[in-house]
Amino acid sequence: MNTAIAPPPPGGYRRRAAGTYATPLLRLLLVAGLVVPAVLLTFAGKASAHAALTGSDPKDGAVVATAPGAVTLTFSEQVTLGKNAIRVLSPDNKRVDTGKVTDVSTKSTASYRAALRPSVPNGTYTVAWQAISADTHPVSGAFTFSVGAPSKTSAKVAGQGSSGGLVGVLYQVARYLSYAGFVLLVGGAAFVLVCWPRGASARPLQRLVVRAWLLFTASTLALLLLRTPYTGSGKLVDVFDLTGLQGVLGTKEGAALVSRLLLLGAAAVFVAVLFGAYARRGEESAAGERRDLAFGLGAGGTVVAAGLAATWSLSEHASTGIQTGLAMPVDMVHLLSVACWLGGLAALLVSLYRVPSIDAGAVGRFSALAFWSVVAVVASGVYQSWRQVGSFTALGSTTYGRLLLIKVGLVAVILAIAYFSRRWTRRLAQAPAAVVSAEAAEETGPAEPVPVAAATNTTDADTVDADKAGPDTSGTSGTSGTSGTPGASDARAAQLARQRAAVATAREKRLRDADPVRGGLRRSVLAEAAVAVAVLVAATILSDTEPGRTAEAAAKSPAGTSAAAMHHAHGPVDLSIPFDTGGPKGKGVLQFYLDPARTGADNVMHVYVNGPDGKPLDVPEVKASLTLKAHGIGPLPITPSRFAPGHWAADHVRVPIAGSWQLALTVRTSAIDETTVYKNITIG
């Protein structure tokens, strides 16, 4: 029996109509569902690498005396390498690799070797690579090494796998929608089966679960089609590449997406039975028959839901790293608990706003379900955090750690709001049940044949049609029709019955909306759902961000240190260095300028030679060189040209690797008088 709402006191409640609250608040939730994901996805930026390049032979920026027979790359974990995964480009942008990649991994390392063609000439070579990490995310990069001596290069690394751009945004949106569809589908169905079986016949709940299934299915198909451009060229047109799609189906992520689609087919059968045969078996059905059907739905639904969760657990973060045998089932528990909690919360919100009445017992049962779900979420989340972050320092020093802190903060906000929801739930359970009887109806006045559309928004089309027919103008009683025929009499009686039902429904809605307990519960649940949107976005971004443990390990490796330095720009170098060659007019100041002082061949060097009086000093020769002692690189000679008296310049100065370089400037003021001065500069 539904817990009805007691009539308002004589003085009435100081309130606003529920419809007044519902419309702007629901619109606010819709806006939050669209805006918050966009903001957080923008904050996340391009997906971080999950497998990191930890070393190479030759090393990044190395200068070797003779050409190697192959290039070897070492990663932090096993990766999948496809066609053209490793390309070695000559200074004139021609491939010098054979196109064959060999897996030379050992138990402790993940290494891959690309053979080079014979007779590779001297110069600077670019190694461009792209791969799929063990957790199915695309990674790519490039570095250079030189044979003999560095040289100019026109090599281009366009065409690397792209997880950014339009394709990247669409892929991340599809990932978010797939998570949302999973949560609403599993949580909505669990709410009906566990908390409110009578809700199976409620149209708003049926629409919620069915639309969640449609959203989940459509987003999964989108992920499958976008996978080719996401891990390949980054061009949206490649979604129609059937050859690429065939290749995707052979990968771990492709198998997971196909399995998800098959399980969604089974979920469609579950939903049809839940809102079909199960909904039609009301209280008048045999208790044992209904219980058996509920057990079958519960067992089958649990298997399907666990299978859907496994498509993430077996293909993403939980499937790589340490303790994978324990991490994957824990991750499944985490996903299912989140779905029961947040998806059930969405179902409760729909019930409070769209269903005429809901059992107080159902609200209490959901409160218990949500409590144990939160316990499971916290327990599994703590383990996952330890496994993925690795250390307390990674919480603040890595992107994954910072995002995890944001997610934890959002969950804490939901729990704080849930505290007030539980208070409203207890008050609802303690509220006295009032039955809207004929006596209560008489107190509110006789039922007037008011327009049905104005009385309620939940009437059916027949009621609206009856309203259009207008009141009876024949002067006869309600037992005779306008024409005096039995058929007309029956139609008129049915019309009056529908009008009375509409007025009763409108009265019930007014009494329900007047209840401050239900209104308070509505608002607190709506606030929880709004924050839950942001939690889902944070979870989506976390699943596509390099774990803190991996990020720290990569940063400590030589390749990681080099990459970090390459992405840290220190700006142009501007130095004033005094010199003294020991001869006549041998004293002065060297003004050195390097712009933009970054890795690559786009640097421009200027050296101004000034005398003690600050005026340009014309000297016969100026030379420069760079040495990176930490990596054994150099000295790399730089030969500037005389641009004007006292002004020497060189363009296209190549710096192969970022770091702290030693600058050596040699100035000659006569045939025999010269000196070399040294200065450490940072180039990044």
HUFEN-V839904 format. One record per residue. PHI is phi in whole degrees, 0 to 359 (none if undefined). OMEGA is omega as a letter, one per 40 degrees, with the letter a starting at -180 (NA if undefined). BURIAL is # if it has 24 or more other ideal C-beta (glycine too) atoms within 12 Angstrom, else .. Layout:
phi omega burial
PHI OMEGA BURIAL
PHI OMEGA BURIAL
This chain:
phi omega burial
none i .
291 i #
278 a #
283 a #
256 a #
294 i .
298 a #
291 i .
294 a .
306 a .
284 a .
79 i .
268 i .
274 a .
209 i #
249 i .
300 a .
299 i #
297 i .
294 i .
289 a #
298 a #
299 a .
293 a .
291 i #
294 i #
295 i .
298 i .
295 i #
296 i .
297 i .
298 i #
294 i #
262 a .
280 a .
301 i #
301 a #
297 a .
294 a .
290 i #
293 i #
293 i .
298 a .
292 a #
68 a .
293 a #
299 i #
283 i #
289 i #
257 i #
262 a #
245 i #
284 a #
259 i #
183 i #
204 i #
222 e #
293 i #
288 i #
299 i #
84 a #
290 i #
243 a #
254 a #
287 a .
234 a .
291 i #
286 i #
277 a .
199 i #
245 a #
245 i #
246 i #
241 a #
246 a #
286 i #
205 i #
296 i #
231 i #
253 a #
249 i #
260 i #
294 a .
59 a #
291 i #
235 i #
236 i #
247 a #
249 i #
284 i #
302 i #
261 i .
68 i .
248 a .
287 i #
244 i #
270 a #
276 a .
87 a .
256 i .
246 a #
245 i .
278 a .
244 a .
291 i .
241 i .
296 a .
253 a .
227 i .
244 a #
236 a #
221 a #
239 i #
246 a #
286 i #
255 i #
289 i .
288 i .
60 i .
282 a #
286 i .
291 i .
138 a #
263 a #
245 a #
251 i #
254 i #
250 a #
225 i #
212 a #
207 i #
247 a #
289 a #
298 i #
263 i #
77 a #
265 a #
285 i #
226 a #
202 i #
181 a #
203 i #
208 a #
233 i #
215 a #
236 i #
254 a #
83 i .
201 i #
298 i #
214 i #
291 i .
217 i #
246 a .
295 i #
238 a .
248 i #
296 i .
96 i .
293 i #
305 a #
239 i #
256 i #
244 i #
69 a .
297 a .
298 i #
298 i #
296 a #
297 a #
295 i #
292 i #
296 i #
296 i #
297 i #
298 a #
294 i #
293 i #
298 a #
297 i #
298 i #
299 a #
297 a #
291 a #
294 a #
291 a #
293 i #
295 i #
294 i #
296 i #
299 a #
293 a #
290 a #
269 a #
261 a #
215 i #
303 i #
294 i #
290 i #
297 i #
266 a .
278 a #
302 a .
301 i #
291 i #
299 i #
296 a .
300 a #
290 a #
296 i #
293 i .
297 i #
297 i #
297 i .
297 a #
298 a #
293 a #
296 a .
292 i #
293 i #
298 i #
298 i #
298 a #
295 a #
286 a #
281 a #
298 a #
298 i #
291 a #
294 a #
259 a #
242 a #
281 a #
82 a #
264 a .
297 a .
297 a .
286 i #
295 i #
265 a .
279 a .
292 i .
295 i .
296 i #
297 i #
297 i .
294 i .
297 a #
298 i .
272 i .
264 a #
296 i #
293 i #
298 i #
297 i .
294 a #
292 i #
295 i #
299 i #
297 i #
295 i #
296 i .
293 i #
293 i #
297 i .
294 i #
295 i #
297 i #
296 i .
301 a #
296 i #
297 i .
289 a #
299 a #
263 i #
249 a .
299 a .
292 a #
294 a #
283 i .
272 a #
278 a .
294 a .
285 i .
288 i .
297 a .
299 a .
295 i .
296 i .
293 a #
293 i .
296 i .
294 i #
296 i #
296 i .
297 i .
295 a #
295 a #
293 i .
295 i #
296 i #
296 i #
296 a .
295 a #
297 i #
295 i #
296 i #
297 i #
296 a #
294 i #
295 i #
273 a #
297 a #
275 a #
232 a #
241 a #
307 a #
295 a #
274 i #
231 i #
89 a #
268 i .
52 a .
296 i .
299 i .
268 a .
294 a #
294 i #
295 i .
296 i #
295 i #
297 i #
300 a #
298 a #
296 a #
293 i #
293 i #
298 a #
295 i #
297 a #
285 a #
284 i #
293 i #
297 i #
297 i #
295 i #
295 i #
297 i #
299 i #
297 a #
295 a #
291 a #
263 a #
245 a #
263 a #
305 i #
208 i #
221 a #
298 i #
297 i #
297 i .
296 i #
296 i #
295 i #
295 i #
294 i #
300 i #
292 i .
299 a #
296 a #
299 a #
290 i .
295 i #
296 i #
301 i .
294 i #
298 a #
294 a #
297 i .
291 i #
293 i #
297 i .
295 i #
298 a #
297 i #
299 a #
291 a #
273 a #
277 i #
91 a #
205 i .
293 a .
295 a .
292 i #
298 a #
257 a .
261 a .
239 i #
297 i #
299 a #
298 a #
294 i #
295 i #
297 i #
296 i #
297 i #
298 i #
299 i #
298 i .
294 i #
297 i #
298 i .
296 i .
299 a #
296 i #
295 i .
293 a #
298 i #
301 i .
289 i .
297 i #
294 i #
295 i .
295 i #
296 i #
297 i .
293 i #
294 a #
291 a #
271 a .
292 i .
291 i .
277 i .
244 a .
261 i .
279 a #
261 i .
296 i .
295 i .
294 i .
294 i .
294 i .
296 a .
270 i .
105 i .
292 i .
285 i .
265 i .
285 a #
282 i #
302 a .
293 a #
301 i .
281 a .
284 a #
203 i #
261 a .
253 a #
284 a #
268 a .
294 a .
296 i .
295 i #
297 i .
297 i .
295 i #
295 i #
296 a .
292 i #
83 i .
288 a .
288 a #
246 a .
277 a .
82 i .
270 a .
282 a .
291 a .
263 i .
228 a .
273 a #
293 a .
257 i .
78 a .
270 i .
300 a .
297 i .
294 i .
296 i .
295 i .
296 a .
294 i #
297 i .
296 i .
296 a #
295 i #
297 i .
294 i #
294 i #
297 i #
297 i #
294 i #
294 i #
297 i #
296 i #
296 i #
295 i #
298 i #
294 i #
296 i #
295 i #
296 a #
290 a #
283 a #
283 a #
290 i #
294 i #
297 i #
297 i #
295 i #
297 i #
304 a #
293 i #
291 i #
294 i #
297 i #
295 i #
301 a #
296 a #
296 i #
289 i #
298 i #
301 i #
292 i #
298 i #
296 i #
295 i #
299 i #
295 i #
297 a #
293 i #
300 a #
292 a #
244 a #
242 a #
299 i #
303 a #
299 i #
299 i #
291 a #
297 i #
293 i #
295 i #
292 a #
293 a #
280 i #
283 i #
303 i #
294 i #
291 i #
299 i #
296 a #
297 i #
296 i #
293 a #
296 a #
268 i .
252 a .
272 i .
261 i #
89 a .
300 i .
259 a #
225 a .
231 i #
240 a .
234 i #
287 i .
218 i #
206 a .
278 i #
93 a .
259 i .
295 a .
52 a #
262 a .
257 i .
171 a #
226 i #
263 i #
259 a #
257 a #
220 i #
233 a #
224 e .
268 i .
63 i #
229 i #
294 a #
118 a #
248 a #
258 a .
276 i #
240 a #
247 i #
232 i #
233 i #
252 i #
256 a #
241 i #
280 i #
301 a .
273 i .
86 a .
270 a .
303 i .
248 a #
281 a #
240 a #
285 a .
204 i #
223 i #
230 i #
213 i #
206 i #
234 i #
227 i #
252 a #
294 a .
297 a .
246 i #
67 a .
254 i #
102 e #
287 i #
264 a #
286 i .
233 a #
249 i .
281 i #
253 i .
287 a .
264 i .
196 i .
307 i .
79 a #
231 i #
240 a #
214 i #
213 i #
251 a .
54 i .
283 a #
268 i #
241 a #
286 a #
210 i #
281 i #
155 i #
265 a #
262 i #
263 i #
268 i #
242 i #
247 i #
249 i #
235 i #
243 a #
258 i #
205 a .
294 a .
237 a .
258 i .
208 i .
208 i #
237 i .
247 a #
237 i .
204 i #
273 i .
229 i #
256 i #
238 a #
215 NA #
